[in-house]
Amino acid sequence: MTSPKTPMKVTILDGSLKADSTANRVQKSILEILKGQGWQVEHILIREKKIGHCAGDFFCWVRNPGVCIIDDDNRLIAESIANSHLLVLLTPITFGGYNSTLKRAVDHMIQNISPFFTQINGETHHQKRYQNYPDFLAIGWMDKPDAQVESIFRTLTWRNALNFHAEKAATSILLASQTDQEIDAILRHNLVNMPNLTDMQPLQLTQTKEPTLPPSKTKNAVLLVGSPRNQKSTSHALGSTLFEQLDKHNIATQTIYIYTSIRSSDRIQAMLDAVNAADLVVLSFPLYVDSLPAPTIEALEIIAASRSSKMTSQRFTAIANCGFPEPHHNAAALAICKTFAHQAGFLWAGSLSLGAGQGMVHGTPLDELGGRAVPLKKALTSAVDALASGQPIPKEAQALWDKPFIPGWLYRTMGQFGWRQQAKKYGTEKQLNQRVYVKEVFPKIGK
C-alpha cells in the first residue's frame, strides 16, 4: 500500500497495556509513519474506552441491524472502521492471538457484516454489509521468537481479514529485542508491500508433535464454560454431556461459568483454586471472530499469570463450536488454547471442533436432539474414555465431527431463512441490510 495522494482515514485499534515499553515504541513508530504519509489517523486506545463484552445475542443482526445493542464506545469504533480505508490492530501476542483488551473491541466488529452467508474459497463466510471495507494490518509483538506462536498469529489475522472483506492485508510480528530502526523498517515495508488478499495462499498452522501423556487416572475435573449464555449455551450442552459421562467414571466434576466468574475477585480466586486442584481442565467455548470470546481470553490470561510455566501432570483440553458448517474455522482458536496450556504448565490433551454448533445444538441438551445428536455423543463418549484414563482425545473422536452434519449449501440456504425469521419477531426484516454508519445502497441478498 502506497501513501495516499489525497487524505484517507486509518483507524488504529490499540490493545496495548500500561507500562509496556515495546508497545510504546510500536505506537510511536506506526503513528509517525502514517502521519508522515498523509493519513488521517484515528488512534483508539482500547483500555481507555467503555466497551461491554459482546453478548453473543446477534441483536446487531436481527433486532437492531448493523448496530450493537450495547450503547457504548463500541458503536463509535464500528462507525470509524466503516469509514476507514485502513484498519490497524495493535496487540501484545497472547497465546498466539490478540490479548483480551483488543479482543473486546474486535468481537463487536460483527455488526459491520451481514448475517447472511456466502462462499469464499469454498468455505462459508458472512456477506458484506457495506460496499467497501478497509485494508487490514495486524501488528503484534512478543518477547522472543516462537515459530508456532507466529504461525497462529498469522493464521488468525489472515482469517480476520478474510471475514471482514479486506482487499489487502498484512501481518507484522515484532520482537522486544528489535531496535526502533528495525521496527520502523518492518512497518514501513508491510505498509508499502501489502498484498491483495486474493493473491495470498491460505495459511496453514504449523503442526507440532505432542509428547505422549503418561498414564494418570483422572480423579477430578473442572469444566470452564466460555459462553455468555452460560447454561443455555451450546458450549454448556457439549461440555455438560462430556462431564455427565465423566461422573459415571466416579470422577468428581465441577462446572464454572467464565462470564460470571471474572466479575468479582472472590469468584476469580474460586476459579483459580478449582483449576489448580483439578487433574483435568476442559474449556468449552463458541468461536468469536476466529478466536475465543474476550472474557474467555481474559480468564486464560488470569489463570496463566497465576501459575508457573513449569509442566505439571494436570491436563487441559478444549471443545470449540462455531456457526459455520466447516469445523476447521476453529483451528486457530484451538491452537491458541494449546499454546495457553503449554505456557500455563498443563499437558495438552487434545481438542474437539464442531461446525454448525449454533444451528444444530442451539444450547439444547443433547438428549433432547434425537438422532442428529448421535455423532456428537459418540465423539464425546470416545473422548471421555480417553480422558478418564489420562490419555488425550483420540483423532477418531474428531473424525466423527469432521463430516458435515448438513451440506454447506443447505446450511447457507437455511441460514437465509432463519435470520429473516428471527428479524421478523422484532419487525426488522426489511432493515436487515441497513447501513447505519455509511449511507449506501446495499446489493440484494445473494448478489
HELIX and SHEET records of a PDB file:
HELIX    1   1 SER A   21  GLY A   36  1                                  16    
HELIX    2   2 ILE A   46  GLU A   48  5                                   3    
HELIX    3   3 PHE A   59  VAL A   62  1                                   4    
HELIX    4   4 ASP A   73  ALA A   82  1                                  10    
HELIX    5   5 SER A  100  VAL A  106  1                                   7    
HELIX    6   6 ASP A  107  ASN A  112  5                                   6    
HELIX    7   7 ALA A  147  ASN A  163  1                                  17    
HELIX    8   8 ASP A  180  VAL A  192  1                                  13    
HELIX    9   9 LEU A  197  ASP A  199  5                                   3    
HELIX   10  10 ASN A  230  LYS A  232  5                                   3    
HELIX   11  11 THR A  234  ASP A  247  1                                  14    
HELIX   12  12 ILE A  258  SER A  261  1                                   4    
HELIX   13  13 SER A  265  ALA A  277  1                                  13    
HELIX   14  14 ALA A  294  SER A  306  1                                  13    
HELIX   15  15 PRO A  327  ASN A  330  5                                   4    
HELIX   16  16 ALA A  331  GLN A  343  1                                  13    
HELIX   17  17 GLY A  357  MET A  360  1                                   4    
HELIX   18  18 LEU A  366  GLU A  368  5                                   3    
HELIX   19  19 GLY A  370  ALA A  373  5                                   4    
HELIX   20  20 VAL A  374  ALA A  388  1                                  15    
HELIX   21  21 LYS A  395  ASP A  402  1                                   8    
HELIX   22  22 GLY A  408  TYR A  426  1                                  19    
HELIX   23  23 GLU A  429  GLN A  431  5                                   3    
SHEET    1   A 5 GLN A  40  LEU A  45  0                                        
SHEET    2   A 5 LYS A   9  ASP A  14  1                                        
SHEET    3   A 5 LEU A  86  PRO A  92  1                                        
SHEET    4   A 5 ASP A 135  MET A 142  1                                        
SHEET    5   A 5 ALA A 169  LEU A 175  1                                        
SHEET    1   B 2 ILE A 113  ILE A 120  0                                        
SHEET    2   B 2 GLU A 123  LYS A 128 -1                                        
SHEET    1   C 5 ALA A 252  TYR A 257  0                                        
SHEET    2   C 5 ASN A 220  VAL A 225  1                                        
SHEET    3   C 5 LEU A 280  PRO A 286  1                                        
SHEET    4   C 5 ARG A 315  ASN A 321  1                                        
SHEET    5   C 5 LEU A 347  LEU A 354  1                                        
END                                                                             
